[in-house]
Amino acid sequence: MLTTSICWPRQVTLNTLRNLISEVVRVDVTQFGRQHTQFLSNPFTELRYGLTCLFTNPIHRKRYEFFIGPLVYHENPATWDEALKTVAELAQKLLPVE
């Protein structure tokens, strides 16, 4: 269950978001795939690998806390753990199973 909500101007289904993600990844593969062969050959597996890296490499928490976190203009910005949990939940629901 998602711990945060996303505001949309109209009702958006998970299928609509999956299609959007697939289209964005298709464009990224076309534009940037040659720069990263693993992404070119299997983009969704590579995205899942990147998510694993967020959980296992502490540099990402530090970057979030010192750079991204302060950029969020909200009374109660999401902590690293909250943000990572939300990203992981969205990835589980939205990335296609390969």
N, C-alpha and C positions, 0 to 999 in steps of 0.2 A: 504494500500500500504506500502510495506516495505521501511524503510528509509535508510537501509544499504544494501550492497550487499555481497554475499558470493561467494568466488572464488572456483570453482570446476574444476577438470581436464577435465571434460566432462559435457555435458548437463545432469542435474539431474531434474527429474520431482517431483512435490509435492507428487505424489503417491509413488515414490521411497523413498522419505524421510519419508512418513507415514509408509511404510513397515519397514524401518530401525528403527524408533522409536518404533513400535510395537514389533520388535524382541529384542531390548535393554530392553524394559520394561518386556517382557517375561523372559529374562535372570535374570533381577534384582529381579523379583518376586520369581523365583526359588532359587536364591542364598541368598536373604536377606528378603524375605517376612515374615518369622517367627519373625523377629525383629520388624515389624510394621504391626499389624493386619489390619489396615485400607487400607494400600497399598496392602496387600495380597488379600483382598476381592474385592477391586475396585481401581486398580492402577491409572487409568486416572482421576477419580474423585479426588483422593488424590493429583495428580499432579496439578489439577486446584485449589484445596484448598491451596496448597503451593504457587501457583502464587498469589492468593488473599492475603496470608500472606505477600508476598513481597511488595504489595501495601499498606498494613495497618499497618505493624509493622516497626517503624522507625529504629530499630536495624539493619535491612538489608541494609538500605541506608548507615548507619555509617560504617558497615563492608565493603561495596563496596568502599566507599570513602577512608577509611584508610588502607585497605588491598588489595583488588582486583584491584582497579583503578591504584595504583602505580605500579602494576606488569605488566601493559599493556605497551609495548614498542612501542608507536606510537606517532607521533608528536602531534596529536589531539585525545587523547583517548575519548571514549564515556563517557558522563556524566551518572550518575545514571538514570536520566529520559530517556535519549536516549536508554540506555541498556534495561531498564525495558519495554519501549514501544516496542522495537524490540522483546524481549522475549514474550510479550503478543500477538503481531501480529503473531509470529511464532506458538505459542500455539493455537491460534484461527484457523489457517490454517491447522495445522498438527495433533493435537490431535483428536482422533475419538470422535464423538458425542455419548454419552451413554444415 
